[in-house]
Amino acid sequence: MSLRLELDLEMEFREVAMHKYGYSKGALKKASFEAFRRWINEQKGIAVVEEPFRLIEGILKKTKSGSVELQHSAKKLWVK
């Protein structure tokens, strides 16, 4: 795939990509993948979650089992 962007858009994209991924080889590729994935998900109506662990925060608050007991229960479910 080959793209031609307006110069100001390209420069802004490069600046943001380098800021996020550093000045190493592959930074623009990573930023491009992220941009395409976000756009595709947006068009499909799939929400982009920045911090997925925030979605489950507090769910186990009312659970009487401890973390180790929950881990053992989960292991039993996966082994079946």
C-alpha atoms as a printed R data frame, in Angstrom:
   type eleno elety resid chain resno       x       y      z
1  ATOM     1    CA   MET     A     1   0.000   0.000  0.000
2  ATOM     2    CA   SER     A     2   1.284   3.418 -0.869
3  ATOM     3    CA   LEU     A     3  -0.145   6.655  0.478
4  ATOM     4    CA   ARG     A     4   0.374  10.296 -0.326
5  ATOM     5    CA   LEU     A     5  -0.494  12.682  2.476
6  ATOM     6    CA   GLU     A     6  -0.637  16.434  2.552
7  ATOM     7    CA   LEU     A     7   2.705  17.697  3.819
8  ATOM     8    CA   ASP     A     8   1.337  19.258  7.018
9  ATOM     9    CA   LEU     A     9  -0.608  16.081  7.887
10 ATOM    10    CA   GLU     A    10   2.444  13.915  7.234
11 ATOM    11    CA   MET     A    11   4.696  16.110  9.364
12 ATOM    12    CA   GLU     A    12   2.213  16.121 12.238
13 ATOM    13    CA   PHE     A    13   1.819  12.327 11.999
14 ATOM    14    CA   ARG     A    14   5.588  11.834 12.008
15 ATOM    15    CA   GLU     A    15   5.991  14.137 15.001
16 ATOM    16    CA   VAL     A    16   3.345  12.338 17.066
17 ATOM    17    CA   ALA     A    17   4.585   8.881 15.992
18 ATOM    18    CA   MET     A    18   8.171   9.689 16.949
19 ATOM    19    CA   HIS     A    19   7.056  11.143 20.264
20 ATOM    20    CA   LYS     A    20   5.126   7.968 21.120
21 ATOM    21    CA   TYR     A    21   7.361   5.268 19.624
22 ATOM    22    CA   GLY     A    22  10.749   6.979 19.590
23 ATOM    23    CA   TYR     A    23  13.075   7.732 16.737
24 ATOM    24    CA   SER     A    24  13.820   4.090 16.012
25 ATOM    25    CA   LYS     A    25  13.218   2.099 12.868
26 ATOM    26    CA   GLY     A    26   9.602   0.959 12.624
27 ATOM    27    CA   ALA     A    27   8.058   3.830 14.593
28 ATOM    28    CA   LEU     A    28   6.019   5.059 11.621
29 ATOM    29    CA   LYS     A    29   4.911   1.514 10.842
30 ATOM    30    CA   LYS     A    30   3.679   0.983 14.415
31 ATOM    31    CA   ALA     A    31   1.854   4.314 14.394
32 ATOM    32    CA   SER     A    32   0.290   3.517 11.012
33 ATOM    33    CA   PHE     A    33  -0.974   0.140 12.232
34 ATOM    34    CA   GLU     A    34  -2.439   1.788 15.322
35 ATOM    35    CA   ALA     A    35  -4.111   4.516 13.253
36 ATOM    36    CA   PHE     A    36  -5.592   2.051 10.774
37 ATOM    37    CA   ARG     A    37  -6.812  -0.291 13.530
38 ATOM    38    CA   ARG     A    38  -8.454   2.577 15.429
39 ATOM    39    CA   TRP     A    39 -10.167   3.855 12.283
40 ATOM    40    CA   ILE     A    40 -11.430   0.378 11.330
41 ATOM    41    CA   ASN     A    41 -12.752  -0.258 14.837
42 ATOM    42    CA   GLU     A    42 -14.413   3.164 14.886
43 ATOM    43    CA   GLN     A    43 -16.166   2.429 11.583
44 ATOM    44    CA   LYS     A    44 -17.352  -0.932 12.918
45 ATOM    45    CA   GLY     A    45 -18.591   0.698 16.112
46 ATOM    46    CA   ILE     A    46 -16.035  -1.049 18.320
47 ATOM    47    CA   ALA     A    47 -14.942   1.085 21.248
48 ATOM    48    CA   VAL     A    48 -11.220   1.658 21.752
49 ATOM    49    CA   VAL     A    49 -10.259   1.032 25.364
50 ATOM    50    CA   GLU     A    50  -7.107   2.767 26.541
51 ATOM    51    CA   GLU     A    51  -6.903   0.963 29.894
52 ATOM    52    CA   PRO     A    52  -8.764  -2.374 29.716
53 ATOM    53    CA   PHE     A    53  -8.137  -3.173 33.385
54 ATOM    54    CA   ARG     A    54 -10.262  -0.164 34.345
55 ATOM    55    CA   LEU     A    55 -13.261  -2.026 32.870
56 ATOM    56    CA   ILE     A    56 -13.002  -4.829 35.414
57 ATOM    57    CA   GLU     A    57 -11.903  -2.743 38.369
58 ATOM    58    CA   GLY     A    58 -14.037  -3.488 41.421
59 ATOM    59    CA   ILE     A    59 -15.866  -6.490 39.951
60 ATOM    60    CA   LEU     A    60 -14.449  -8.928 42.511
61 ATOM    61    CA   LYS     A    61 -14.910  -6.539 45.420
62 ATOM    62    CA   LYS     A    62 -17.886  -8.459 46.849
63 ATOM    63    CA   THR     A    63 -16.304 -11.889 46.340
64 ATOM    64    CA   LYS     A    64 -15.646 -13.784 49.546
65 ATOM    65    CA   SER     A    65 -12.829 -15.869 48.015
66 ATOM    66    CA   GLY     A    66  -9.240 -14.718 48.133
67 ATOM    67    CA   SER     A    67  -7.042 -14.204 45.098
68 ATOM    68    CA   VAL     A    68  -5.284 -17.563 45.494
69 ATOM    69    CA   GLU     A    69  -8.598 -19.423 45.750
70 ATOM    70    CA   LEU     A    70  -9.831 -17.654 42.629
71 ATOM    71    CA   GLN     A    71  -6.648 -18.612 40.782
72 ATOM    72    CA   HIS     A    72  -7.127 -22.272 41.718
73 ATOM    73    CA   SER     A    73 -10.767 -22.152 40.609
74 ATOM    74    CA   ALA     A    74  -9.765 -20.590 37.297
75 ATOM    75    CA   LYS     A    75  -7.094 -23.249 36.784
76 ATOM    76    CA   LYS     A    76  -9.672 -25.996 37.323
77 ATOM    77    CA   LEU     A    77 -11.935 -24.398 34.710
78 ATOM    78    CA   TRP     A    78  -9.128 -24.190 32.149
79 ATOM    79    CA   VAL     A    79  -7.961 -27.767 32.734
80 ATOM    80    CA   LYS     A    80 -11.384 -29.255 31.956
